[in-house]
Every structure is written in C-alpha cells, then in structure tokens.
Amino acid sequence: MYKYSDIWQVAYPILISLVMQTLINVTDTAYMGRVGEIELGATALVSVYYLTIYMAVFGFSVGAQILIGRRNGEGNYKKIAEIVIQGCIFLMCIAVALILLSMWLSPRLLASIVSSSRIYDACIDYLDWRIWGLLFSAVNVMCRAFFVGITRTQVLVWNSIILTLANVVLNYIFVFGAFGAPAMGISGAAIGSVLAEALAMLHFVVYAWRKVDLSRYGFASKITFSPHIIKGILDLSVWTMIQNFLTHAVWFVFFLAIEHLGEEQLAITNIVRSGSSLIFMPIIAFASTAATLVSNAMGASRMNDVTLILKRTVNMGYAVIVPMAILIAFMPQTFMRIFTDNEVLLSGSVASVYVMLGFNFVAIPACILFHAVSGTGNTRFALGIEIVATIFYAAAIYIIIFYLRADVAVCWSVEYIYWAIILICAILFFKKGEWRRSKV
C-alpha cells in the first residue's frame, strides 16, 4: 500500500528535476525579454515548435518507462538493460532523421504560417542551433525513463541542477556576449541550451557507471541490436509518441493563432506561458509519479492499490498548487517581472495570469489520471482521449482566436475546455475497470 510519504519520495525528485528543466525555457524567456519584443515573441513560437518535434523522442521514452516500471514491479530486473540500450539506439536514429527533416522542412513550413517576417527570421536563427539538442535528448530521456522506472529518482535532482545552472551560465555568455564570446542574441540562447543538455547527458552516464549496480539490471550481459525489443517498446510508445505530438502540435497552433493577433500579444502570451510552466511542473511531477506507481503496482499484481494511489496523488497535487496559485494571484505583476521588465507587457499580462491560474485546478486531476491511463499500459486509449480533447481544443482556438479575435486573456480560456475533456474521459476509463486486465 502506497502512503503519502511513499508517493512524495518518488514525486519530489521528479518535481525538482522538472522545475529545473522548466527553468531552461524560463531562462530563455527572461533573457529574450531583455533583448527585445521580437525575440521574446519568437522564443514563444519556436520553443513550442521545437517541443513538438522533441515529443517524438520523449513519447518513445514514456512507453519504455512503463515497461521498465512493469519489469521492476515483477522483479524481472535483468530485462531492464535491453529496454534502455535498445531504446537509446533507436532514439539516436530517430534524432538524426528528425534533424535532417527539420533542416529541410522547417524554413519552408514556418515561412508559410508565420505572418511577421521579423519573427520568422528570429525563429530560424534559434532553430538552426536548437535542433541539434535532439542528439543529447535521445540519451537523456532514456536515462530518465530508467531511473524513474526503477523508482530511483533522486539522481534527477542533481542532473537537473547541472542542466539548469549550465543553461543559465551558457545562455548569459552567448546571448549577451561575456568572457570574450560574441553576443548572439536568440541564437546564443539555443547554443547554451544544447550545450547544457550535453553536460546533463554526461552526468547521467557517469552517475550510472559509478553509483548503480548495473549488473543487477542486466547491463553486464552482452546486448546486441534486437528489433523485437524495439517493437515491444513501440507497441506501447507509438501511441504515446502520437499523443505527445498532438498535444504540442495543437499548443503550437495556439501560439501561431496568437501571433496573428500581433507581436505584442504573442510576447504577452510567452510571458504567461513561462509563468504557467512553473506552476504546471508540480502537476506533471505528480502525474509522472502516478504513472510509475500504477505501473509498478500492476506489475506486482496489486490492482486494488491503483485507486488509492490516484486519490492520494491528486490530493498532494492540490496541496502544492493551491498555495502557489493564491500567492501569484495577490501579486501577478511581481511574478511576471521574472520574465520581462517591459511595463506595457506586464500590465497586459495580468488578466491572462488569472485565467491561467484557474485552469490549473482542472488540470491537476485531469493530468494525473491521464498519465495513469498510460501507466496501466493502455497507451492506445490514452491517444484516443488526446484526439478527442484536441478536436475540441482546436475548435475552441478557431472560434475564440481566429473568428472572434478575442482579447488574449479570453484566448487562454481554451485550456479549460481541453482539460475538462481529458478529465471526463480519464474518469470514465477508470470507472469502466477493464484496465485491470492490461498486460505489457
């Protein structure tokens, strides 16, 4: 039986790691907010565009994490190494393919959908460098899947501290030109982030080599390329890959729609998005914890623990988020000043901040239950939920932003629709009960 303390022991390292990783985007936004409005708006658009591509890599690791958690729960530890190594090989191939595809397709695609030529130029300057981070992300996400899957999440804290500090320092050097480096603006932000990811990868590898009993998990055995293992991971992951792609693709559409309202509106949206990401990280941390604990519980044939895991994880999510939201609600401009010192953008962001704070109360149970659906191994059903929610979300974007051309604060209300659909579908899934028979 998982107690609150057990859930917290898994969740807090994930939470800290996610907060630290989010600080990469926050750092980019904070620096770009002091470079210029165009760069600030472009960072919002192109960072979500990059995340959409990155999700093909990350989505695969989610499926691998589910399998690792299940094997760990079964006590079948020797099978874990082949999942990790085959996953790394496959993702490195995918990363190379995505880099080449982006180099050819991204300039053509962005030129056709971004209305401002200045924002387009800044987007390309960023993406030309940022896309190379996929090579390091391929290894990082599999390392993260390994450590989360075996519930040894403390390493994520130190890895994220290294990642964040490196990103802050390297971004400062290359954005503003310090210690003899040229001032590269938005391109410098991309270079700093890529180099920070490389350092994070090095830390994961060195830590695993020196601190983990690798033979326990089968790493001492001879492992060769095994397509059937990759197929097994893909049977779970392909749905998660598509699901994560859809999530961020429609998120990109949201920012693209805002860009058509104007450069200032896009800059405001980027500020609010950065604030939202800091609040949303605890939700993602508890959601990832729920998925891992559900997978481990089912691997140990403890199906009756699942409902209690979900209830307690949701309760802990509210316990963390509610105080944060109240604090920000009392001083929204002070909070947003982290990202820019432009008074026009600060005053224009206040209404959007309040709308943003509200939808997180729906997102807490929705996100946790949604990730738990994948944790049961029913990744195809999770994709179905995502498709339904995306259809409603896209329709809301069209009506509110493109058709009504509403104020930017009203535009943020589309998030309520998305998370409400996710929550309803996830509740129905667990009420039905067929997830108990899932085998992976």
C-alpha positions in Angstrom: 0.0 0.0 0.0 1.5 3.4 -1.1 1.3 6.0 1.7 1.6 9.8 1.1 5.2 9.6 2.1 5.9 6.9 -0.4 4.3 9.0 -3.2 6.3 12.0 -2.1 9.6 10.1 -2.1 9.1 9.3 -5.8 7.5 12.6 -6.7 9.8 15.2 -5.1 12.9 14.4 -7.2 10.8 14.4 -10.3 9.3 17.7 -9.3 12.6 19.3 -8.7 14.0 17.9 -11.9 11.1 19.2 -13.9 11.2 22.6 -12.2 14.9 22.8 -13.1 14.3 21.8 -16.7 11.5 24.3 -17.0 13.9 26.9 -15.9 15.7 26.4 -19.2 12.6 27.9 -21.0 12.2 30.4 -18.3 15.8 31.5 -18.7 15.4 31.8 -22.4 12.3 33.9 -21.9 13.9 36.1 -19.2 16.9 36.8 -21.4 14.9 37.4 -24.5 12.6 39.7 -22.6 15.6 41.9 -22.1 16.9 41.5 -25.7 13.7 42.7 -27.5 10.0 42.1 -28.0 10.5 40.3 -31.4 12.9 37.8 -29.8 10.6 37.3 -26.8 7.7 36.5 -29.2 9.8 34.3 -31.4 11.0 32.3 -28.5 7.4 31.5 -27.6 6.6 30.3 -31.0 9.8 28.4 -31.9 10.3 26.8 -28.5 6.8 25.1 -28.7 7.6 24.2 -32.4 10.8 22.5 -31.2 9.0 20.8 -28.3 6.6 19.3 -30.9 9.5 17.7 -32.7 11.1 16.7 -29.4 7.9 14.9 -28.3 8.6 12.2 -30.9 11.7 11.3 -28.9 10.1 11.8 -25.4 7.0 9.9 -26.3 9.1 6.8 -27.0 10.7 7.0 -23.6 7.3 7.1 -21.9 6.5 3.7 -23.3 9.9 2.5 -22.3 9.4 3.8 -18.8 6.1 1.9 -18.5 7.9 -1.3 -19.5 10.8 -0.7 -17.1 8.3 0.0 -14.3 6.4 -3.1 -15.0 9.6 -5.3 -15.1 10.8 -3.6 -11.9 7.5 -4.4 -10.2 7.7 -8.0 -11.4 11.3 -8.3 -10.1 12.4 -9.2 -13.6 15.4 -6.8 -13.3 17.7 -8.4 -15.9 15.3 -7.4 -18.7 15.6 -3.7 -18.0 19.0 -3.1 -19.6 17.9 -4.3 -23.0 15.0 -1.9 -22.9 17.3 1.0 -22.1 20.0 0.2 -24.6 17.7 -0.7 -27.5 15.8 2.5 -26.8 18.9 4.6 -26.9 20.0 3.1 -30.3 16.5 3.6 -31.8 16.2 7.2 -30.5 19.6 8.2 -31.8 18.5 7.1 -35.2 15.2 9.0 -34.9 17.1 12.1 -33.7 19.3 12.1 -36.8 16.3 11.7 -39.0 14.4 14.5 -37.3 17.4 16.9 -37.5 17.7 16.3 -41.3 14.0 16.6 -41.8 13.8 19.8 -39.8 16.8 21.4 -41.7 14.9 20.9 -44.9 11.2 21.4 -43.9 11.2 23.9 -41.0 12.2 27.0 -43.0 9.5 26.2 -45.6 6.8 25.4 -43.1 7.5 28.4 -40.8 7.7 30.8 -43.8 4.2 29.8 -44.8 2.5 30.1 -41.4 4.3 32.9 -39.6 2.9 36.3 -40.6 5.7 38.5 -39.3 8.9 38.4 -41.2 10.9 39.6 -38.2 9.6 36.8 -36.0 10.2 34.3 -38.8 13.9 35.3 -39.0 14.3 35.1 -35.3 12.7 31.6 -35.2 15.1 30.3 -37.8 18.1 31.8 -36.0 17.0 29.9 -32.9 16.0 26.6 -34.5 19.2 26.2 -36.7 21.1 25.6 -33.4 18.4 24.3 -31.1 17.6 21.2 -33.2 20.9 19.6 -32.5 19.9 19.2 -28.9 17.9 16.1 -30.0 21.1 14.1 -30.1 21.6 14.6 -26.4 17.9 14.4 -25.6 17.7 10.9 -27.0 20.0 9.6 -24.3 18.7 11.9 -21.6 15.1 10.8 -21.9 16.1 7.1 -21.8 18.2 7.6 -18.7 15.3 9.4 -17.1 12.9 6.6 -18.1 15.4 4.1 -16.4 15.7 6.0 -13.1 12.0 6.8 -12.9 11.0 3.2 -13.9 13.1 1.7 -11.1 11.9 4.5 -8.7 15.4 5.7 -8.1 14.5 9.3 -8.9 17.0 11.2 -6.6 19.6 11.4 -9.4 17.1 13.6 -11.4 17.6 16.3 -8.9 21.3 16.7 -9.3 21.1 16.2 -13.1 18.5 19.0 -13.3 20.6 21.3 -11.2 23.6 20.7 -13.5 21.3 21.2 -16.6 19.8 24.4 -15.2 23.0 26.1 -13.9 24.8 25.3 -17.2 21.9 26.7 -19.2 21.8 29.9 -17.1 25.5 30.5 -17.4 25.9 29.4 -21.0 22.9 31.4 -22.1 24.3 34.5 -20.5 27.6 34.0 -22.2 26.3 33.5 -25.7 23.2 35.8 -25.5 24.9 38.9 -24.2 28.5 38.1 -25.1 30.5 37.5 -22.0 34.0 36.3 -21.3 35.1 37.1 -24.9 32.2 35.3 -26.6 30.2 37.2 -29.3 26.8 38.5 -28.4 24.5 36.2 -30.4 21.0 37.1 -29.1 18.4 34.4 -29.7 20.9 32.1 -31.4 23.0 32.2 -28.3 20.1 31.0 -26.2 19.8 28.0 -28.5 23.5 27.2 -28.3 23.5 27.5 -24.5 20.6 25.1 -24.2 22.2 22.5 -26.4 25.5 22.6 -24.5 23.6 22.3 -21.2 21.9 19.2 -22.4 25.2 17.7 -23.4 26.5 18.2 -19.9 23.3 16.6 -18.4 23.9 13.5 -20.6 27.4 13.2 -19.4 26.3 13.4 -15.8 23.6 10.6 -16.3 26.2 8.3 -17.9 28.9 8.9 -15.2 26.4 8.5 -12.4 25.0 5.2 -13.7 28.5 3.9 -14.2 29.8 4.8 -10.7 26.6 4.6 -8.5 24.3 2.0 -9.9 24.7 -1.8 -9.7 24.4 -2.2 -13.5 24.8 -6.0 -13.4 21.5 -6.1 -11.3 19.6 -4.7 -14.3 21.4 -6.7 -16.9 23.9 -4.2 -18.2 26.8 -6.6 -17.6 25.3 -9.0 -20.1 26.2 -8.9 -23.8 23.5 -6.9 -25.6 23.1 -6.8 -29.3 20.7 -4.9 -31.6 17.3 -6.6 -31.2 14.4 -5.3 -33.4 11.9 -7.3 -31.5 12.6 -5.4 -28.3 12.2 -2.1 -30.0 8.9 -3.4 -31.5 7.8 -4.3 -28.0 8.5 -0.8 -26.8 6.9 0.7 -29.9 3.7 -1.3 -29.3 3.3 1.0 -26.2 5.2 4.0 -27.3 3.8 4.7 -30.8 0.5 5.8 -29.3 2.3 7.9 -26.7 4.5 9.4 -29.4 1.5 10.4 -31.5 -0.3 11.6 -28.3 2.5 13.9 -27.2 3.0 15.1 -30.8 -0.7 16.1 -31.0 -0.6 17.8 -27.6 2.3 20.1 -28.6 1.2 20.5 -32.2 -2.1 22.0 -31.1 -0.2 24.0 -28.5 1.9 25.3 -31.4 -1.3 26.2 -33.2 -2.5 28.2 -30.2 0.7 30.3 -30.3 0.5 30.6 -34.0 -3.0 31.9 -33.7 -1.9 34.4 -31.1 0.9 35.5 -33.4 -1.7 36.5 -36.0 -3.3 38.9 -33.4 0.0 40.8 -33.2 3.6 40.8 -32.0 2.7 42.3 -28.6 0.0 39.7 -27.9 2.5 36.9 -28.7 5.0 38.4 -26.3 2.4 38.6 -23.6 1.4 35.0 -24.2 5.0 33.9 -23.9 5.3 35.6 -20.5 2.1 33.9 -19.3 3.2 30.6 -20.7 6.5 30.8 -18.8 4.6 31.5 -15.6 2.2 28.7 -16.3 5.0 26.2 -16.9 6.4 26.9 -13.4 3.0 26.2 -11.9 2.3 23.2 -14.1 5.6 21.4 -13.2 4.3 20.0 -9.9 1.3 18.7 -11.7 3.5 16.9 -14.3 5.7 15.6 -11.5 2.7 14.0 -9.6 1.3 12.7 -12.9 4.6 11.0 -13.8 4.7 9.6 -10.3 1.2 8.3 -10.6 2.0 6.6 -13.9 5.1 4.9 -12.4 3.5 3.8 -9.2 0.5 2.4 -11.1 2.8 0.5 -13.5 4.8 -0.9 -10.6 1.6 -1.8 -8.6 0.1 -3.7 -11.6 3.4 -5.4 -12.2 3.2 -6.7 -8.6 -0.5 -7.7 -9.2 -1.7 -5.1 -6.7 -4.6 -3.7 -8.8 -6.6 -2.6 -5.8 -3.9 -0.1 -4.8 -4.4 1.9 -8.0 -7.5 3.9 -7.0 -5.8 4.9 -3.7 -2.6 5.9 -5.5 -4.6 8.2 -7.7 -6.7 9.8 -4.9 -3.6 10.5 -2.8 -1.6 11.8 -5.7 -4.4 14.2 -6.7 -4.7 15.4 -3.1 -1.0 16.1 -3.0 -1.2 18.0 -6.2 -3.8 20.4 -4.8 -1.8 20.7 -1.6 1.2 22.0 -3.6 -0.6 24.1 -6.3 -3.2 25.9 -4.3 -0.8 27.9 -2.1 1.3 28.8 -5.2 -1.8 30.0 -7.1 -3.0 32.1 -4.2 0.4 33.8 -3.8 0.7 34.6 -7.5 -2.9 35.9 -7.6 -2.1 38.5 -5.0 1.0 39.8 -6.9 0.7 38.9 -10.6 2.9 41.6 -12.0 5.7 40.9 -9.4 5.6 37.3 -10.5 5.7 38.2 -14.2 8.6 40.6 -13.7 10.8 37.5 -13.6 10.4 37.3 -17.4 10.4 40.9 -18.5 10.8 44.5 -17.3 8.6 45.9 -20.1 5.8 47.7 -18.2 3.4 47.5 -21.2 3.7 43.7 -21.4 3.5 43.4 -17.6 0.2 45.3 -17.4 -1.2 43.5 -20.4 -0.5 40.1 -18.9 -2.4 40.4 -15.6 -5.8 39.3 -16.9 -4.3 36.3 -18.7 -2.5 35.3 -15.5 -5.8 35.0 -13.6 -7.3 32.9 -16.4 -4.2 30.7 -16.4 -4.3 30.2 -12.7 -7.9 29.0 -12.9 -7.4 26.2 -15.4 -4.7 24.5 -13.3 -7.4 23.5 -10.8 -9.0 21.4 -13.5 -5.6 20.2 -14.9 -4.5 18.7 -11.5 -6.8 15.7 -11.5 -7.1 15.6 -15.3 -3.3 15.4 -15.9 -2.7 12.8 -13.1 -5.5 10.5 -14.2 -4.5 10.9 -17.9 -0.9 9.9 -17.2 -2.1 7.0 -15.1 -4.1 5.7 -18.1 -0.7 5.2 -19.9 0.7 3.8 -16.7 -1.8 0.9 -16.9 -0.3 0.1 -20.4 -3.4 1.4 -22.3 -1.5 3.9 -24.3 -3.8 3.5 -27.3 -6.8 4.5 -25.2 -4.7 7.5 -23.9 -4.2 8.5 -27.5 -7.9 8.3 -28.1 -8.5 10.7 -25.2 -5.9 13.0 -26.6 -7.6 13.0 -30.0 -11.0 13.8 -28.6 -9.6 16.7 -26.4 -7.5 18.0 -29.3 -10.6 18.2 -31.6 -12.5 20.3 -29.0 -9.3 22.4 -28.3 -8.7 23.2 -32.0 -12.4 24.1 -32.5 -12.2 26.5 -29.5 -9.0 28.1 -30.9 -10.6 28.7 -34.2 -13.8 30.2 -32.7 -12.2 32.3 -30.0 -9.0 33.4 -31.6 -9.4 33.3 -35.4 -13.1 34.0 -35.7 -13.9 36.2 -32.6 -10.3 37.6 -32.4 -10.9 37.9 -28.7 -8.6 39.6 -26.1 -5.5 37.5 -25.3 -6.9 36.7 -21.8 -10.1 35.2 -23.2 -7.9 33.2 -25.6 -6.4 31.4 -22.6 -9.8 30.1 -21.7 -9.4 27.3 -24.4 -7.3 25.5 -21.8 -10.4 24.9 -19.6 -12.0 23.1 -22.5 -9.0 20.9 -23.1 -8.5 19.8 -19.6 -12.2 19.3 -18.9 -12.4 16.8 -21.8 -9.3 15.0 -20.6 -10.7 14.7 -17.0 -14.1 13.3 -18.1 -12.6 10.7 -20.4 -10.0 9.6 -17.8 -12.6 9.2 -15.1 -14.7 7.1 -17.4 -11.7 4.9 -18.2 -11.0 4.0 -14.6 -14.7 3.6 -13.8 -15.0 1.0 -16.5 -12.5 -1.3 -14.9 -11.1 -3.1 -18.0 -7.7 -1.6 -17.3 -7.2 -4.3 -14.6 -6.6 -6.9 -17.3 -3.9 -5.0 -19.1 -0.7 -6.9 -19.9 2.5 -5.4 -21.2 
